[in-house]
Amino acid sequence: MSDSRKNIHLEKLTPENEEEVLELLAKDVLLNLTLIADCTQLRSWCDVSVLYEQENIEGVFSLYSDLSLPAIAFHATSNEKLSILFNTYRTKIGDSDFICICGDKQISMLREICKIEESVFECQMVLPSLSEFNYSTSLTPIALDSKSIPSLNKLYELAGNPAWTPNAIDLGPYYGIVDSSGNILSAAGVHYVTKYAAEVGNVATLPEARKLGYASACVEAVVRDLSNITDTIVLHFFAANDAARKLYENMGFVYSKHNPLYFVRGRY
């Protein structure tokens, strides 16, 4: 797609332009975490376009297709540029709602060009360093793999975790507390692992197994593995989740400069 009057054109993300795209997004890693992951580790499930005006990148847009609703992530220099990107994906998104995690400027842009159906505060926390990781437990979670997917499906169905997708099991470390019958009582894994950052995610515990330290033990195991891969370990949770807030604060995570973010469900 191109507009010769303004010298605006769209390109798909390719090995040829990936480096300059990532260089731009890495100027604010914490704000662009999801988009960076979509451009790298999650690329197989994403359709990513880059908007240029002359030789300058004016927008990057990703559509992730491995969840129940289309998930978008974007960088855009103006509402006009974001509208161009949305129009490009109109057919693929269709009449469906989309979901997005975004910062203050991004949600302001979305409000100008989209209908926001729901907006919820989402906390973003980072671990300053492993030396400030305050948790240690005698519990020993086991590493999970693709054979654990049926049990994980059951866990997330009972515990409630709409962000879970079986593909996550292969993205990075995944640990669980398993009972003598092979049932997973609690688990934690990642949403992505890149050289820029890794996000701890899919933390869940069966209702009857809560407040026993299981989730803490699983998160600890994931974090210790991730500390050998990246210096930036991040997690997100809904601001209303007081149990998660207490857990992660006690473990040494601190709020990022962008906190709070917004979990948005909208329609273009």
Buried (B, 14 or more C-beta within 10 A) or exposed (E): EEEEEEEBBBBEBEEEBBEEBBEBBEEBBBBBBBBBBBBBBBBEBBBBBBBBBEEEBBBBBBBBEEEEBBBBBBBBBEBEBBBBBBEBBEEEBEEEBBBBBBBEEBBEBBBEBBEBEEBEEBBBBBBEEBEEBEBEBEBEBBEBEEEBBEBBEEBBEEBEBEBBBBEBBEBBBBBBBBEEEEBBBBBBBBBBBBBBBBBBBBBBBBEEBBEBBBBBBBBBBBBEBBBEBBEBBBBBBBBEEEEBBEBBBEBBBEBBEBBBBBBBBBEB
